[in-house]
Amino acid sequence: LDLPRKKFEIPLLIQDRTISRDGSLKYPDRIVGQFTGDTILVNGKVLPYTNVRVTRYRLRILNG
């Protein structure tokens, strides 16, 4: 496959978390089944961004 590589390959780790007012991660007292946070993080950041060129990129997405 002729896919974009190196600087045109962007890894994205997507997670949901609940963040307290002081900025720390907040977890429920106990987790039954699954935990769903109220904030989406990408590569550990809220509302991330990156500057890109007008070209093809390969996005490597992991739902974490």
PQR file of N, CA, C, O and H, with PARSE charges and radii, in Angstrom:
ATOM      1  N   LEU A   1       0.833  -1.193   0.000 -0.4000 1.5000
ATOM      2  CA  LEU A   1       0.000   0.000   0.000 -0.0000 2.0000
ATOM      3  C   LEU A   1       0.873   1.251   0.000  0.5500 1.7000
ATOM      4  O   LEU A   1       1.903   1.306   0.672 -0.5500 1.4000
ATOM      5  N   ASP A   2       0.463   2.210  -0.731 -0.4000 1.5000
ATOM      6  CA  ASP A   2       1.198   3.471  -0.815 -0.0000 2.0000
ATOM      7  C   ASP A   2       0.578   4.478   0.155  0.5500 1.7000
ATOM      8  O   ASP A   2      -0.100   5.419  -0.259 -0.5500 1.4000
ATOM      9  H   ASP A   2      -0.374   2.165  -1.277  0.4000 1.0000
ATOM     10  N   LEU A   3       0.821   4.265   1.451 -0.4000 1.5000
ATOM     11  CA  LEU A   3       0.243   5.125   2.482 -0.0000 2.0000
ATOM     12  C   LEU A   3       1.252   6.176   2.932  0.5500 1.7000
ATOM     13  O   LEU A   3       2.457   5.930   2.897 -0.5500 1.4000
ATOM     14  H   LEU A   3       1.372   3.501   1.786  0.4000 1.0000
ATOM     15  N   PRO A   4       0.770   7.350   3.355 -0.5600 1.5000
ATOM     16  CA  PRO A   4       1.678   8.375   3.884  0.2800 2.0000
ATOM     17  C   PRO A   4       2.465   7.840   5.074  0.5500 1.7000
ATOM     18  O   PRO A   4       1.948   7.025   5.838 -0.5500 1.4000
ATOM     19  N   ARG A   5       3.709   8.288   5.244 -0.4000 1.5000
ATOM     20  CA  ARG A   5       4.576   7.796   6.317 -0.0000 2.0000
ATOM     21  C   ARG A   5       5.276   8.945   7.019  0.5500 1.7000
ATOM     22  O   ARG A   5       5.218  10.097   6.589 -0.5500 1.4000
ATOM     23  H   ARG A   5       4.129   8.951   4.624  0.4000 1.0000
ATOM     24  N   LYS A   6       5.939   8.596   8.114 -0.4000 1.5000
ATOM     25  CA  LYS A   6       6.752   9.513   8.920 -0.0000 2.0000
ATOM     26  C   LYS A   6       5.980  10.761   9.338  0.5500 1.7000
ATOM     27  O   LYS A   6       5.039  10.652  10.124 -0.5500 1.4000
ATOM     28  H   LYS A   6       5.986   7.660   8.464  0.4000 1.0000
ATOM     29  N   LYS A   7       6.344  11.942   8.840 -0.4000 1.5000
ATOM     30  CA  LYS A   7       5.700  13.167   9.319 -0.0000 2.0000
ATOM     31  C   LYS A   7       4.274  13.329   8.806  0.5500 1.7000
ATOM     32  O   LYS A   7       3.563  14.235   9.241 -0.5500 1.4000
ATOM     33  H   LYS A   7       7.108  12.031   8.201  0.4000 1.0000
ATOM     34  N   PHE A   8       3.844  12.464   7.887 -0.4000 1.5000
ATOM     35  CA  PHE A   8       2.463  12.510   7.393 -0.0000 2.0000
ATOM     36  C   PHE A   8       1.620  11.366   7.970  0.5500 1.7000
ATOM     37  O   PHE A   8       0.567  11.016   7.437 -0.5500 1.4000
ATOM     38  H   PHE A   8       4.421  11.728   7.534  0.4000 1.0000
ATOM     39  N   GLU A   9       2.109  10.802   9.059 -0.4000 1.5000
ATOM     40  CA  GLU A   9       1.416   9.727   9.770 -0.0000 2.0000
ATOM     41  C   GLU A   9       1.170  10.220  11.192  0.5500 1.7000
ATOM     42  O   GLU A   9       2.120  10.519  11.916 -0.5500 1.4000
ATOM     43  H   GLU A   9       2.965  11.086   9.492  0.4000 1.0000
ATOM     44  N   ILE A  10      -0.090  10.307  11.595 -0.4000 1.5000
ATOM     45  CA  ILE A  10      -0.432  10.892  12.889 -0.0000 2.0000
ATOM     46  C   ILE A  10      -1.138   9.852  13.756  0.5500 1.7000
ATOM     47  O   ILE A  10      -2.241   9.417  13.423 -0.5500 1.4000
ATOM     48  H   ILE A  10      -0.862  10.064  11.007  0.4000 1.0000
ATOM     49  N   PRO A  11      -0.507   9.442  14.880 -0.5600 1.5000
ATOM     50  CA  PRO A  11      -1.182   8.522  15.797  0.2800 2.0000
ATOM     51  C   PRO A  11      -2.169   9.289  16.690  0.5500 1.7000
ATOM     52  O   PRO A  11      -1.851  10.370  17.186 -0.5500 1.4000
ATOM     53  N   LEU A  12      -3.357   8.727  16.887 -0.4000 1.5000
ATOM     54  CA  LEU A  12      -4.383   9.351  17.717 -0.0000 2.0000
ATOM     55  C   LEU A  12      -4.901   8.334  18.728  0.5500 1.7000
ATOM     56  O   LEU A  12      -5.506   7.332  18.348 -0.5500 1.4000
ATOM     57  H   LEU A  12      -3.615   7.849  16.484  0.4000 1.0000
ATOM     58  N   LEU A  13      -4.667   8.588  20.004 -0.4000 1.5000
ATOM     59  CA  LEU A  13      -5.200   7.757  21.079 -0.0000 2.0000
ATOM     60  C   LEU A  13      -6.404   8.496  21.664  0.5500 1.7000
ATOM     61  O   LEU A  13      -6.253   9.566  22.254 -0.5500 1.4000
ATOM     62  H   LEU A  13      -4.176   9.402  20.313  0.4000 1.0000
ATOM     63  N   ILE A  14      -7.591   7.926  21.501 -0.4000 1.5000
ATOM     64  CA  ILE A  14      -8.827   8.586  21.929 -0.0000 2.0000
ATOM     65  C   ILE A  14      -9.338   7.911  23.201  0.5500 1.7000
ATOM     66  O   ILE A  14      -9.472   6.689  23.261 -0.5500 1.4000
ATOM     67  H   ILE A  14      -7.714   7.057  21.022  0.4000 1.0000
ATOM     68  N   GLN A  15      -9.622   8.734  24.218 -0.4000 1.5000
ATOM     69  CA  GLN A  15     -10.104   8.238  25.509 -0.0000 2.0000
ATOM     70  C   GLN A  15     -11.184   9.163  26.052  0.5500 1.7000
ATOM     71  O   GLN A  15     -11.241  10.340  25.696 -0.5500 1.4000
ATOM     72  H   GLN A  15      -9.513   9.727  24.168  0.4000 1.0000
ATOM     73  N   ASP A  16     -12.039   8.624  26.916 -0.4000 1.5000
ATOM     74  CA  ASP A  16     -12.977   9.470  27.654 -0.0000 2.0000
ATOM     75  C   ASP A  16     -12.599   9.424  29.127  0.5500 1.7000
ATOM     76  O   ASP A  16     -12.293   8.362  29.670 -0.5500 1.4000
ATOM     77  H   ASP A  16     -11.992   7.668  27.205  0.4000 1.0000
ATOM     78  N   ARG A  17     -12.624  10.583  29.764 -0.4000 1.5000
ATOM     79  CA  ARG A  17     -12.243  10.719  31.170 -0.0000 2.0000
ATOM     80  C   ARG A  17     -13.161  11.740  31.843  0.5500 1.7000
ATOM     81  O   ARG A  17     -13.773  12.574  31.176 -0.5500 1.4000
ATOM     82  H   ARG A  17     -12.872  11.445  29.323  0.4000 1.0000
ATOM     83  N   THR A  18     -13.246  11.665  33.138 -0.4000 1.5000
ATOM     84  CA  THR A  18     -13.912  12.702  33.912 -0.0000 2.0000
ATOM     85  C   THR A  18     -12.816  13.486  34.628  0.5500 1.7000
ATOM     86  O   THR A  18     -11.960  12.906  35.295 -0.5500 1.4000
ATOM     87  H   THR A  18     -12.749  10.987  33.680  0.4000 1.0000
ATOM     88  N   ILE A  19     -12.851  14.805  34.483 -0.4000 1.5000
ATOM     89  CA  ILE A  19     -11.809  15.661  35.049 -0.0000 2.0000
ATOM     90  C   ILE A  19     -12.416  16.540  36.134  0.5500 1.7000
ATOM     91  O   ILE A  19     -13.441  17.186  35.912 -0.5500 1.4000
ATOM     92  H   ILE A  19     -13.546  15.276  33.941  0.4000 1.0000
ATOM     93  N   SER A  20     -11.783  16.567  37.315 -0.4000 1.5000
ATOM     94  CA  SER A  20     -12.237  17.387  38.440 -0.0000 2.0000
ATOM     95  C   SER A  20     -11.942  18.861  38.184  0.5500 1.7000
ATOM     96  O   SER A  20     -11.207  19.202  37.257 -0.5500 1.4000
ATOM     97  H   SER A  20     -10.951  16.042  37.495  0.4000 1.0000
ATOM     98  N   ARG A  21     -12.515  19.725  39.002 -0.4000 1.5000
ATOM     99  CA  ARG A  21     -12.274  21.171  38.867 -0.0000 2.0000
ATOM    100  C   ARG A  21     -10.807  21.537  39.007  0.5500 1.7000
ATOM    101  O   ARG A  21     -10.343  22.503  38.399 -0.5500 1.4000
ATOM    102  H   ARG A  21     -13.112  19.448  39.755  0.4000 1.0000
ATOM    103  N   ASP A  22     -10.067  20.761  39.815 -0.4000 1.5000
ATOM    104  CA  ASP A  22      -8.641  21.063  40.007 -0.0000 2.0000
ATOM    105  C   ASP A  22      -7.767  20.495  38.876  0.5500 1.7000
ATOM    106  O   ASP A  22      -6.546  20.650  38.904 -0.5500 1.4000
ATOM    107  H   ASP A  22     -10.443  19.977  40.309  0.4000 1.0000
ATOM    108  N   GLY A  23      -8.385  19.838  37.881 -0.4000 1.5000
ATOM    109  CA  GLY A  23      -7.651  19.322  36.743 -0.0000 2.0000
ATOM    110  C   GLY A  23      -7.203  17.880  36.875  0.5500 1.7000
ATOM    111  O   GLY A  23      -6.627  17.326  35.939 -0.5500 1.4000
ATOM    112  H   GLY A  23      -9.376  19.712  37.858  0.4000 1.0000
ATOM    113  N   SER A  24      -7.458  17.262  38.018 -0.4000 1.5000
ATOM    114  CA  SER A  24      -7.065  15.867  38.204 -0.0000 2.0000
ATOM    115  C   SER A  24      -8.132  14.933  37.634  0.5500 1.7000
ATOM    116  O   SER A  24      -9.290  15.315  37.472 -0.5500 1.4000
ATOM    117  H   SER A  24      -7.926  17.712  38.778  0.4000 1.0000
ATOM    118  N   LEU A  25      -7.720  13.709  37.334 -0.4000 1.5000
ATOM    119  CA  LEU A  25      -8.675  12.720  36.842 -0.0000 2.0000
ATOM    120  C   LEU A  25      -9.557  12.246  37.982  0.5500 1.7000
ATOM    121  O   LEU A  25      -9.086  12.031  39.099 -0.5500 1.4000
ATOM    122  H   LEU A  25      -6.779  13.398  37.465  0.4000 1.0000
ATOM    123  N   LYS A  26     -10.827  12.088  37.696 -0.4000 1.5000
ATOM    124  CA  LYS A  26     -11.796  11.680  38.715 -0.0000 2.0000
ATOM    125  C   LYS A  26     -12.364  10.325  38.323  0.5500 1.7000
ATOM    126  O   LYS A  26     -12.810  10.135  37.192 -0.5500 1.4000
ATOM    127  H   LYS A  26     -11.210  12.263  36.789  0.4000 1.0000
ATOM    128  N   TYR A  27     -12.347   9.396  39.251 -0.4000 1.5000
ATOM    129  CA  TYR A  27     -12.885   8.063  39.010 -0.0000 2.0000
ATOM    130  C   TYR A  27     -14.024   7.808  39.994  0.5500 1.7000
ATOM    131  O   TYR A  27     -13.995   8.310  41.117 -0.5500 1.4000
ATOM    132  H   TYR A  27     -11.985   9.551  40.170  0.4000 1.0000
ATOM    133  N   PRO A  28     -15.028   7.032  39.580 -0.5600 1.5000
ATOM    134  CA  PRO A  28     -16.115   6.703  40.514  0.2800 2.0000
ATOM    135  C   PRO A  28     -15.594   5.799  41.629  0.5500 1.7000
ATOM    136  O   PRO A  28     -14.545   5.169  41.491 -0.5500 1.4000
ATOM    137  N   ASP A  29     -16.342   5.742  42.740 -0.4000 1.5000
ATOM    138  CA  ASP A  29     -15.928   4.903  43.867 -0.0000 2.0000
ATOM    139  C   ASP A  29     -15.821   3.435  43.461  0.5500 1.7000
ATOM    140  O   ASP A  29     -14.923   2.721  43.908 -0.5500 1.4000
ATOM    141  H   ASP A  29     -17.194   6.254  42.852  0.4000 1.0000
ATOM    142  N   ARG A  30     -16.735   2.999  42.621 -0.4000 1.5000
ATOM    143  CA  ARG A  30     -16.641   1.636  42.099 -0.0000 2.0000
ATOM    144  C   ARG A  30     -17.168   1.621  40.672  0.5500 1.7000
ATOM    145  O   ARG A  30     -18.066   2.382  40.312 -0.5500 1.4000
ATOM    146  H   ARG A  30     -17.465   3.579  42.259  0.4000 1.0000
ATOM    147  N   ILE A  31     -16.596   0.747  39.881 -0.4000 1.5000
ATOM    148  CA  ILE A  31     -16.970   0.640  38.483 -0.0000 2.0000
ATOM    149  C   ILE A  31     -17.692  -0.687  38.279  0.5500 1.7000
ATOM    150  O   ILE A  31     -17.145  -1.757  38.544 -0.5500 1.4000
ATOM    151  H   ILE A  31     -15.866   0.129  40.173  0.4000 1.0000
ATOM    152  N   VAL A  32     -18.914  -0.598  37.808 -0.4000 1.5000
ATOM    153  CA  VAL A  32     -19.685  -1.796  37.504 -0.0000 2.0000
ATOM    154  C   VAL A  32     -19.952  -1.787  36.001  0.5500 1.7000
ATOM    155  O   VAL A  32     -20.625  -0.892  35.489 -0.5500 1.4000
ATOM    156  H   VAL A  32     -19.359   0.271  37.593  0.4000 1.0000
ATOM    157  N   GLY A  33     -19.435  -2.761  35.318 -0.4000 1.5000
ATOM    158  CA  GLY A  33     -19.604  -2.809  33.861 -0.0000 2.0000
ATOM    159  C   GLY A  33     -18.588  -1.928  33.161  0.5500 1.7000
ATOM    160  O   GLY A  33     -17.450  -2.337  32.934 -0.5500 1.4000
ATOM    161  H   GLY A  33     -18.889  -3.488  35.734  0.4000 1.0000
ATOM    162  N   GLN A  34     -19.003  -0.719  32.822 -0.4000 1.5000
ATOM    163  CA  GLN A  34     -18.083   0.176  32.127 -0.0000 2.0000
ATOM    164  C   GLN A  34     -18.143   1.572  32.720  0.5500 1.7000
ATOM    165  O   GLN A  34     -19.112   1.938  33.384 -0.5500 1.4000
ATOM    166  H   GLN A  34     -19.928  -0.386  33.007  0.4000 1.0000
ATOM    167  N   PHE A  35     -17.108   2.336  32.475 -0.4000 1.5000
ATOM    168  CA  PHE A  35     -17.013   3.713  32.953 -0.0000 2.0000
ATOM    169  C   PHE A  35     -17.011   4.629  31.744  0.5500 1.7000
ATOM    170  O   PHE A  35     -16.235   4.421  30.811 -0.5500 1.4000
ATOM    171  H   PHE A  35     -16.321   2.039  31.936  0.4000 1.0000
ATOM    172  N   THR A  36     -17.872   5.640  31.746 -0.4000 1.5000
ATOM    173  CA  THR A  36     -17.927   6.605  30.655 -0.0000 2.0000
ATOM    174  C   THR A  36     -17.633   7.995  31.211  0.5500 1.7000
ATOM    175  O   THR A  36     -18.354   8.487  32.079 -0.5500 1.4000
ATOM    176  H   THR A  36     -18.503   5.809  32.504  0.4000 1.0000
ATOM    177  N   GLY A  37     -16.590   8.615  30.719 -0.4000 1.5000
ATOM    178  CA  GLY A  37     -16.234   9.954  31.170 -0.0000 2.0000
ATOM    179  C   GLY A  37     -17.011  11.018  30.419  0.5500 1.7000
ATOM    180  O   GLY A  37     -17.689  10.722  29.436 -0.5500 1.4000
ATOM    181  H   GLY A  37     -16.004   8.215  30.014  0.4000 1.0000
ATOM    182  N   ASP A  38     -16.913  12.260  30.882 -0.4000 1.5000
ATOM    183  CA  ASP A  38     -17.636  13.364  30.250 -0.0000 2.0000
ATOM    184  C   ASP A  38     -16.735  14.252  29.388  0.5500 1.7000
ATOM    185  O   ASP A  38     -17.195  15.252  28.837 -0.5500 1.4000
ATOM    186  H   ASP A  38     -16.362  12.500  31.681  0.4000 1.0000
ATOM    187  N   THR A  39     -15.456  13.891  29.272 -0.4000 1.5000
ATOM    188  CA  THR A  39     -14.503  14.674  28.491 -0.0000 2.0000
ATOM    189  C   THR A  39     -13.729  13.739  27.560  0.5500 1.7000
ATOM    190  O   THR A  39     -13.259  12.683  27.982 -0.5500 1.4000
ATOM    191  H   THR A  39     -15.083  13.078  29.720  0.4000 1.0000
ATOM    192  N   ILE A  40     -13.602  14.130  26.305 -0.4000 1.5000
ATOM    193  CA  ILE A  40     -12.834  13.341  25.343 -0.0000 2.0000
ATOM    194  C   ILE A  40     -11.395  13.861  25.307  0.5500 1.7000
ATOM    195  O   ILE A  40     -11.162  15.062  25.176 -0.5500 1.4000
ATOM    196  H   ILE A  40     -13.984  14.988  25.961  0.4000 1.0000
ATOM    197  N   LEU A  41     -10.443  12.947  25.425 -0.4000 1.5000
ATOM    198  CA  LEU A  41      -9.019  13.281  25.324 -0.0000 2.0000
ATOM    199  C   LEU A  41      -8.454  12.645  24.062  0.5500 1.7000
ATOM    200  O   LEU A  41      -8.808  11.515  23.724 -0.5500 1.4000
ATOM    201  H   LEU A  41     -10.632  11.971  25.531  0.4000 1.0000
ATOM    202  N   VAL A  42      -7.590  13.353  23.374 -0.4000 1.5000
ATOM    203  CA  VAL A  42      -6.859  12.808  22.233 -0.0000 2.0000
ATOM    204  C   VAL A  42      -5.381  12.982  22.543  0.5500 1.7000
ATOM    205  O   VAL A  42      -4.903  14.102  22.723 -0.5500 1.4000
ATOM    206  H   VAL A  42      -7.303  14.271  23.648  0.4000 1.0000
ATOM    207  N   ASN A  43      -4.669  11.884  22.602 -0.4000 1.5000
ATOM    208  CA  ASN A  43      -3.250  11.863  22.987 -0.0000 2.0000
ATOM    209  C   ASN A  43      -3.042  12.559  24.332  0.5500 1.7000
ATOM    210  O   ASN A  43      -2.045  13.251  24.536 -0.5500 1.4000
ATOM    211  H   ASN A  43      -5.057  10.974  22.455  0.4000 1.0000
ATOM    212  N   GLY A  44      -3.999  12.365  25.249 -0.4000 1.5000
ATOM    213  CA  GLY A  44      -3.889  12.897  26.606 -0.0000 2.0000
ATOM    214  C   GLY A  44      -4.237  14.366  26.751  0.5500 1.7000
ATOM    215  O   GLY A  44      -4.014  14.942  27.816 -0.5500 1.4000
ATOM    216  H   GLY A  44      -4.809  11.802  25.084  0.4000 1.0000
ATOM    217  N   LYS A  45      -4.776  14.989  25.716 -0.4000 1.5000
ATOM    218  CA  LYS A  45      -5.078  16.419  25.770 -0.0000 2.0000
ATOM    219  C   LYS A  45      -6.546  16.680  25.452  0.5500 1.7000
ATOM    220  O   LYS A  45      -7.152  15.990  24.632 -0.5500 1.4000
ATOM    221  H   LYS A  45      -4.958  14.521  24.851  0.4000 1.0000
ATOM    222  N   VAL A  46      -7.106  17.694  26.121 -0.4000 1.5000
ATOM    223  CA  VAL A  46      -8.459  18.154  25.828 -0.0000 2.0000
ATOM    224  C   VAL A  46      -8.350  19.180  24.693  0.5500 1.7000
ATOM    225  O   VAL A  46      -7.515  20.082  24.754 -0.5500 1.4000
ATOM    226  H   VAL A  46      -6.614  18.255  26.787  0.4000 1.0000
ATOM    227  N   LEU A  47      -9.170  19.050  23.685 -0.4000 1.5000
ATOM    228  CA  LEU A  47      -9.189  19.963  22.530 -0.0000 2.0000
ATOM    229  C   LEU A  47      -7.805  20.130  21.883  0.5500 1.7000
ATOM    230  O   LEU A  47      -7.320  21.254  21.755 -0.5500 1.4000
ATOM    231  H   LEU A  47      -9.849  18.317  23.635  0.4000 1.0000
ATOM    232  N   PRO A  48      -7.172  19.035  21.480 -0.5600 1.5000
ATOM    233  CA  PRO A  48      -5.854  19.148  20.847  0.2800 2.0000
ATOM    234  C   PRO A  48      -5.967  19.683  19.415  0.5500 1.7000
ATOM    235  O   PRO A  48      -7.041  19.667  18.813 -0.5500 1.4000
ATOM    236  N   TYR A  49      -4.860  20.144  18.899 -0.4000 1.5000
ATOM    237  CA  TYR A  49      -4.799  20.587  17.504 -0.0000 2.0000
ATOM    238  C   TYR A  49      -3.392  20.350  16.978  0.5500 1.7000
ATOM    239  O   TYR A  49      -2.447  20.185  17.750 -0.5500 1.4000
ATOM    240  H   TYR A  49      -3.988  20.156  19.388  0.4000 1.0000
ATOM    241  N   THR A  50      -3.265  20.335  15.679 -0.4000 1.5000
ATOM    242  CA  THR A  50      -1.958  20.252  15.046 -0.0000 2.0000
ATOM    243  C   THR A  50      -2.034  21.004  13.718  0.5500 1.7000
ATOM    244  O   THR A  50      -3.081  21.035  13.070 -0.5500 1.4000
ATOM    245  H   THR A  50      -4.032  20.469  15.052  0.4000 1.0000
ATOM    246  N   ASN A  51      -0.950  21.590  13.335 -0.4000 1.5000
ATOM    247  CA  ASN A  51      -0.888  22.277  12.051 -0.0000 2.0000
ATOM    248  C   ASN A  51      -0.577  21.249  10.967  0.5500 1.7000
ATOM    249  O   ASN A  51       0.296  20.398  11.142 -0.5500 1.4000
ATOM    250  H   ASN A  51      -0.100  21.565  13.861  0.4000 1.0000
ATOM    251  N   VAL A  52      -1.289  21.330   9.858 -0.4000 1.5000
ATOM    252  CA  VAL A  52      -1.097  20.374   8.776 -0.0000 2.0000
ATOM    253  C   VAL A  52      -0.945  21.099   7.439  0.5500 1.7000
ATOM    254  O   VAL A  52      -1.346  22.253   7.289 -0.5500 1.4000
ATOM    255  H   VAL A  52      -1.999  22.020   9.717  0.4000 1.0000
ATOM    256  N   ARG A  53      -0.368  20.407   6.495 -0.4000 1.5000
ATOM    257  CA  ARG A  53      -0.278  20.900   5.122 -0.0000 2.0000
ATOM    258  C   ARG A  53      -1.470  20.366   4.326  0.5500 1.7000
ATOM    259  O   ARG A  53      -2.197  19.485   4.785 -0.5500 1.4000
ATOM    260  H   ARG A  53      -0.042  19.470   6.617  0.4000 1.0000
ATOM    261  N   VAL A  54      -1.650  20.903   3.151 -0.4000 1.5000
ATOM    262  CA  VAL A  54      -2.694  20.383   2.264 -0.0000 2.0000
ATOM    263  C   VAL A  54      -2.089  19.194   1.512  0.5500 1.7000
ATOM    264  O   VAL A  54      -1.495  19.343   0.444 -0.5500 1.4000
ATOM    265  H   VAL A  54      -1.059  21.618   2.778  0.4000 1.0000
ATOM    266  N   THR A  55      -2.258  18.022   2.102 -0.4000 1.5000
ATOM    267  CA  THR A  55      -1.741  16.779   1.523 -0.0000 2.0000
ATOM    268  C   THR A  55      -2.457  15.616   2.193  0.5500 1.7000
ATOM    269  O   THR A  55      -3.299  15.831   3.064 -0.5500 1.4000
ATOM    270  H   THR A  55      -2.740  17.901   2.969  0.4000 1.0000
ATOM    271  N   ARG A  56      -2.141  14.411   1.807 -0.4000 1.5000
ATOM    272  CA  ARG A  56      -2.744  13.219   2.415 -0.0000 2.0000
ATOM    273  C   ARG A  56      -2.011  12.874   3.709  0.5500 1.7000
ATOM    274  O   ARG A  56      -0.787  12.973   3.792 -0.5500 1.4000
ATOM    275  H   ARG A  56      -1.456  14.236   1.099  0.4000 1.0000
ATOM    276  N   TYR A  57      -2.782  12.469   4.714 -0.4000 1.5000
ATOM    277  CA  TYR A  57      -2.233  12.028   5.992 -0.0000 2.0000
ATOM    278  C   TYR A  57      -2.789  10.648   6.301  0.5500 1.7000
ATOM    279  O   TYR A  57      -3.890  10.295   5.879 -0.5500 1.4000
ATOM    280  H   TYR A  57      -3.777  12.388   4.647  0.4000 1.0000
ATOM    281  N   ARG A  58      -2.020   9.888   7.033 -0.4000 1.5000
ATOM    282  CA  ARG A  58      -2.483   8.615   7.541 -0.0000 2.0000
ATOM    283  C   ARG A  58      -2.761   8.809   9.033  0.5500 1.7000
ATOM    284  O   ARG A  58      -1.863   9.166   9.796 -0.5500 1.4000
ATOM    285  H   ARG A  58      -1.125  10.175   7.375  0.4000 1.0000
ATOM    286  N   LEU A  59      -4.010   8.570   9.443 -0.4000 1.5000
ATOM    287  CA  LEU A  59      -4.389   8.685  10.845 -0.0000 2.0000
ATOM    288  C   LEU A  59      -4.449   7.290  11.442  0.5500 1.7000
ATOM    289  O   LEU A  59      -5.229   6.449  10.995 -0.5500 1.4000
ATOM    290  H   LEU A  59      -4.739   8.280   8.823  0.4000 1.0000
ATOM    291  N   ARG A  60      -3.631   7.048  12.445 -0.4000 1.5000
ATOM    292  CA  ARG A  60      -3.615   5.756  13.133 -0.0000 2.0000
ATOM    293  C   ARG A  60      -4.391   5.932  14.430  0.5500 1.7000
ATOM    294  O   ARG A  60      -3.882   6.515  15.387 -0.5500 1.4000
ATOM    295  H   ARG A  60      -2.998   7.732  12.808  0.4000 1.0000
ATOM    296  N   ILE A  61      -5.611   5.434  14.466 -0.4000 1.5000
ATOM    297  CA  ILE A  61      -6.547   5.696  15.557 -0.0000 2.0000
ATOM    298  C   ILE A  61      -6.647   4.489  16.481  0.5500 1.7000
ATOM    299  O   ILE A  61      -6.858   3.363  16.030 -0.5500 1.4000
ATOM    300  H   ILE A  61      -6.025   4.960  13.689  0.4000 1.0000
ATOM    301  N   LEU A  62      -6.492   4.739  17.786 -0.4000 1.5000
ATOM    302  CA  LEU A  62      -6.656   3.713  18.806 -0.0000 2.0000
ATOM    303  C   LEU A  62      -7.701   4.188  19.800  0.5500 1.7000
ATOM    304  O   LEU A  62      -7.539   5.249  20.404 -0.5500 1.4000
ATOM    305  H   LEU A  62      -6.321   5.653  18.153  0.4000 1.0000
ATOM    306  N   ASN A  63      -8.762   3.429  19.979 -0.4000 1.5000
ATOM    307  CA  ASN A  63      -9.782   3.728  20.970 -0.0000 2.0000
ATOM    308  C   ASN A  63      -9.313   3.148  22.287  0.5500 1.7000
ATOM    309  O   ASN A  63      -9.380   1.937  22.497 -0.5500 1.4000
ATOM    310  H   ASN A  63      -8.893   2.567  19.488  0.4000 1.0000
ATOM    311  N   GLY A  64      -8.842   4.001  23.169 -0.4000 1.5000
ATOM    312  CA  GLY A  64      -8.257   3.529  24.419 -0.0000 2.0000
ATOM    313  C   GLY A  64      -9.091   3.837  25.597  0.5500 1.7000
ATOM    314  O   GLY A  64      -8.722   3.498  26.721 -0.5500 1.4000
ATOM    315  H   GLY A  64      -8.788   4.985  22.999  0.4000 1.0000
TER
END
